[in-house]
Amino acid sequence: MKIKILTFAQTRTQLGFDEKDFECHAGETPREILRRLAPQFDPGKTIRVAVNQEYADWDQPVGNASELALIPPVSGG
């Protein structure tokens, strides 16, 4: 299956794309997908992940999701 990966702000800069279709399996987790896509990228503890527009756990399988978003921390004033 294909999943659309979306990046924002610093994740866009670090990964070099804002949107990308990526082939994956329903049993894969966001962490596993990201490791295959960009082995050099470490989301650390500050980057959140959303699956189908809902915050998700990095280690929970994506199932039949169609979208995975990497959400950096937001600062405001």
N, CA and C atoms as an extended XYZ file, in Angstrom:
231
Properties=species:S:1:pos:R:3:atomname:S:1:resname:S:1:resid:I:1 pbc="F F F"
N         0.834       -1.176        0.000 N   MET     1
C         0.000        0.000        0.000 CA  MET     1
C         0.882        1.244        0.000 C   MET     1
N         0.310        2.354       -0.395 N   LYS     2
C         1.051        3.618       -0.370 CA  LYS     2
C         0.482        4.507        0.715 C   LYS     2
N         1.385        5.241        1.351 N   ILE     3
C         0.992        6.213        2.360 CA  ILE     3
C         1.607        7.554        1.968 C   ILE     3
N         0.863        8.617        2.169 N   LYS     4
C         1.369        9.956        1.873 CA  LYS     4
C         2.037       10.488        3.133 C   LYS     4
N         3.296       10.884        2.999 N   ILE     5
C         4.042       11.424        4.134 CA  ILE     5
C         4.132       12.938        3.961 C   ILE     5
N         3.702       13.650        4.998 N   LEU     6
C         3.717       15.108        5.000 CA  LEU     6
C         4.727       15.609        6.017 C   LEU     6
N         5.465       16.662        5.657 N   THR     7
C         6.418       17.262        6.581 CA  THR     7
C         6.122       18.752        6.709 C   THR     7
N         6.529       19.332        7.828 N   PHE     8
C         6.289       20.742        8.092 CA  PHE     8
C         7.528       21.365        8.725 C   PHE     8
N         7.714       22.656        8.490 N   ALA     9
C         8.766       23.460        9.117 CA  ALA     9
C        10.123       22.753        9.062 C   ALA     9
N        10.741       22.512       10.225 N   GLN    10
C        12.093       21.945       10.236 CA  GLN    10
C        12.147       20.515        9.699 C   GLN    10
N        11.075       19.735        9.835 N   THR    11
C        11.112       18.382        9.265 CA  THR    11
C        11.155       18.462        7.742 C   THR    11
N        10.494       19.453        7.164 N   ARG    12
C        10.540       19.665        5.709 CA  ARG    12
C        11.963       19.998        5.276 C   ARG    12
N        12.607       20.876        6.026 N   THR    13
C        13.983       21.269        5.706 CA  THR    13
C        14.932       20.084        5.851 C   THR    13
N        14.794       19.325        6.921 N   GLN    14
C        15.695       18.205        7.184 CA  GLN    14
C        15.528       17.066        6.181 C   GLN    14
N        14.307       16.795        5.762 N   LEU    15
C        14.053       15.670        4.863 CA  LEU    15
C        14.049       16.070        3.392 C   LEU    15
N        13.849       17.348        3.106 N   GLY    16
C        13.946       17.821        1.732 CA  GLY    16
C        12.694       17.649        0.884 C   GLY    16
N        11.555       17.438        1.503 N   PHE    17
C        10.293       17.351        0.763 CA  PHE    17
C         9.145       17.778        1.672 C   PHE    17
N         8.049       18.198        1.032 N   ASP    18
C         6.875       18.544        1.831 CA  ASP    18
C         5.810       17.457        1.769 C   ASP    18
N         5.834       16.679        0.707 N   GLU    19
C         4.861       15.601        0.548 CA  GLU    19
C         5.478       14.511       -0.321 C   GLU    19
N         5.292       13.266        0.088 N   LYS    20
C         5.862       12.151       -0.677 CA  LYS    20
C         5.001       10.912       -0.486 C   LYS    20
N         4.711       10.216       -1.581 N   ASP    21
C         4.045        8.918       -1.492 CA  ASP    21
C         5.109        7.866       -1.252 C   ASP    21
N         4.838        6.948       -0.335 N   PHE    22
C         5.828        5.954        0.052 CA  PHE    22
C         5.153        4.603        0.204 C   PHE    22
N         5.761        3.589       -0.336 N   GLU    23
C         5.233        2.223       -0.265 CA  GLU    23
C         5.535        1.637        1.112 C   GLU    23
N         4.498        1.099        1.766 N   CYS    24
C         4.695        0.490        3.080 CA  CYS    24
C         3.696       -0.645        3.268 C   CYS    24
N         3.797       -1.303        4.423 N   HIS    25
C         2.894       -2.398        4.786 CA  HIS    25
C         2.069       -1.981        5.988 C   HIS    25
N         0.865       -2.475        6.099 N   ALA    26
C        -0.041       -2.112        7.190 CA  ALA    26
C         0.554       -2.411        8.559 C   ALA    26
N         1.415       -3.405        8.665 N   GLY    27
C         2.011       -3.779        9.942 CA  GLY    27
C         3.184       -2.916       10.356 C   GLY    27
N         3.636       -2.037        9.472 N   GLU    28
C         4.775       -1.173        9.806 CA  GLU    28
C         4.337       -0.023       10.710 C   GLU    28
N         5.259        0.416       11.537 N   THR    29
C         5.007        1.554       12.418 CA  THR    29
C         5.554        2.824       11.761 C   THR    29
N         5.109        3.991       12.206 N   PRO    30
C         5.686        5.229       11.674 CA  PRO    30
C         7.214        5.263       11.822 C   PRO    30
N         7.722        4.769       12.941 N   ARG    31
C         9.171        4.752       13.157 CA  ARG    31
C         9.871        3.891       12.092 C   ARG    31
N         9.329        2.712       11.805 N   GLU    32
C         9.929        1.832       10.797 CA  GLU    32
C         9.867        2.452        9.400 C   GLU    32
N         8.741        3.073        9.084 N   ILE    33
C         8.597        3.723        7.783 CA  ILE    33
C         9.622        4.839        7.642 C   ILE    33
N         9.765        5.657        8.667 N   LEU    34
C        10.714        6.761        8.614 CA  LEU    34
C        12.153        6.258        8.522 C   LEU    34
N        12.472        5.180        9.215 N   ARG    35
C        13.835        4.605        9.124 CA  ARG    35
C        14.159        4.142        7.708 C   ARG    35
N        13.164        3.577        7.034 N   ARG    36
C        13.384        3.145        5.642 CA  ARG    36
C        13.476        4.344        4.704 C   ARG    36
N        12.663        5.340        4.950 N   LEU    37
C        12.627        6.520        4.089 CA  LEU    37
C        13.875        7.385        4.251 C   LEU    37
N        14.275        7.626        5.487 N   ALA    38
C        15.402        8.526        5.772 CA  ALA    38
C        16.169        8.025        6.989 C   ALA    38
N        17.052        7.039        6.796 N   PRO    39
C        17.768        6.429        7.923 CA  PRO    39
C        18.549        7.431        8.770 C   PRO    39
N        18.975        8.533        8.163 N   GLN    40
C        19.770        9.526        8.884 CA  GLN    40
C        18.919       10.422        9.790 C   GLN    40
N        17.610       10.426        9.605 N   PHE    41
C        16.725       11.328       10.347 CA  PHE    41
C        16.303       10.694       11.658 C   PHE    41
N        16.483       11.436       12.745 N   ASP    42
C        16.068       10.970       14.063 CA  ASP    42
C        15.004       11.923       14.593 C   ASP    42
N        13.761       11.461       14.767 N   PRO    43
C        12.719       12.361       15.243 CA  PRO    43
C        12.888       12.784       16.696 C   PRO    43
N        13.769       12.093       17.426 N   GLY    44
C        13.983       12.439       18.824 CA  GLY    44
C        12.688       12.389       19.615 C   GLY    44
N        12.611       13.207       20.636 N   LYS    45
C        11.419       13.221       21.480 CA  LYS    45
C        10.543       14.430       21.197 C   LYS    45
N        10.966       15.293       20.284 N   THR    46
C        10.206       16.513       20.050 CA  THR    46
C         9.289       16.443       18.835 C   THR    46
N         9.604       15.596       17.865 N   ILE    47
C         8.772       15.460       16.668 CA  ILE    47
C         7.611       14.524       16.989 C   ILE    47
N         6.400       14.976       16.693 N   ARG    48
C         5.217       14.120       16.885 CA  ARG    48
C         4.799       13.556       15.540 C   ARG    48
N         4.049       12.492       15.591 N   VAL    49
C         3.560       11.870       14.366 CA  VAL    49
C         2.036       11.817       14.432 C   VAL    49
N         1.427       12.047       13.286 N   ALA    50
C        -0.023       11.926       13.170 CA  ALA    50
C        -0.316       10.944       12.042 C   ALA    50
N        -1.266       10.075       12.273 N   VAL    51
C        -1.695        9.104       11.272 CA  VAL    51
C        -3.153        9.416       10.966 C   VAL    51
N        -3.419        9.691        9.696 N   ASN    52
C        -4.770       10.099        9.283 CA  ASN    52
C        -5.303       11.252       10.138 C   ASN    52
N        -4.455       12.238       10.353 N   GLN    53
C        -4.790       13.493       11.032 CA  GLN    53
C        -5.101       13.343       12.517 C   GLN    53
N        -4.611       12.266       13.127 N   GLU    54
C        -4.741       12.087       14.574 CA  GLU    54
C        -3.374       11.738       15.144 C   GLU    54
N        -3.015       12.389       16.263 N   TYR    55
C        -1.739       12.056       16.886 CA  TYR    55
C        -1.676       10.559       17.148 C   TYR    55
N        -0.495        9.983       16.917 N   ALA    56
C        -0.330        8.540       17.056 CA  ALA    56
C         0.988        8.236       17.770 C   ALA    56
N         1.134        7.000       18.151 N   ASP    57
C         2.354        6.508       18.771 CA  ASP    57
C         3.326        6.109       17.666 C   ASP    57
N         4.593        6.434       17.847 N   TRP    58
C         5.615        6.093       16.850 CA  TRP    58
C         5.720        4.584       16.618 C   TRP    58
N         5.317        3.785       17.602 N   ASP    59
C         5.517        2.342       17.523 CA  ASP    59
C         4.232        1.548       17.341 C   ASP    59
N         3.170        2.196       16.915 N   GLN    60
C         1.907        1.514       16.639 CA  GLN    60
C         1.754        1.354       15.125 C   GLN    60
N         1.425        0.159       14.642 N   PRO    61
C         1.270       -0.046       13.192 CA  PRO    61
C         0.290        0.952       12.570 C   PRO    61
N         0.579        1.339       11.333 N   VAL    62
C        -0.251        2.329       10.644 CA  VAL    62
C        -1.537        1.738       10.088 C   VAL    62
N        -1.639        0.425       10.024 N   GLY    63
C        -2.855       -0.206        9.502 CA  GLY    63
C        -3.101        0.204        8.059 C   GLY    63
N        -4.307        0.583        7.742 N   ASN    64
C        -4.655        0.987        6.370 CA  ASN    64
C        -4.660        2.502        6.205 C   ASN    64
N        -3.862        3.198        6.987 N   ALA    65
C        -3.812        4.654        6.933 CA  ALA    65
C        -3.376        5.137        5.552 C   ALA    65
N        -3.841        6.313        5.203 N   SER    66
C        -3.464        6.898        3.918 CA  SER    66
C        -2.509        8.074        4.082 C   SER    66
N        -2.326        8.545        5.339 N   GLU    67
C        -1.493        9.732        5.549 CA  GLU    67
C        -0.730        9.644        6.858 C   GLU    67
N         0.532       10.053        6.807 N   LEU    68
C         1.393       10.109        7.972 CA  LEU    68
C         2.038       11.495        7.956 C   LEU    68
N         1.907       12.254        9.036 N   ALA    69
C         2.470       13.603        9.096 CA  ALA    69
C         3.491       13.701       10.226 C   ALA    69
N         4.609       14.361        9.933 N   LEU    70
C         5.644       14.609       10.926 CA  LEU    70
C         5.479       16.035       11.412 C   LEU    70
N         5.218       16.200       12.694 N   ILE    71
C         4.859       17.503       13.230 CA  ILE    71
C         5.924       17.958       14.225 C   ILE    71
N         6.662       19.014       13.856 N   PRO    72
C         7.692       19.537       14.755 CA  PRO    72
C         7.075       20.341       15.888 C   PRO    72
N         7.873       20.619       16.929 N   PRO    73
C         7.353       21.447       18.009 CA  PRO    73
C         7.030       22.845       17.477 C   PRO    73
N         6.057       23.477       18.075 N   VAL    74
C         5.637       24.805       17.653 CA  VAL    74
C         5.960       25.788       18.769 C   VAL    74
N         6.589       26.885       18.409 N   SER    75
C         6.818       27.920       19.414 CA  SER    75
C         5.951       29.111       19.086 C   SER    75
N         5.550       29.776       20.086 N   GLY    76
C         4.686       30.935       19.888 CA  GLY    76
C         5.043       32.041       20.850 C   GLY    76
N         4.386       33.127       20.689 N   GLY    77
C         4.719       34.237       21.564 CA  GLY    77
C         3.539       35.095       21.866 C   GLY    77
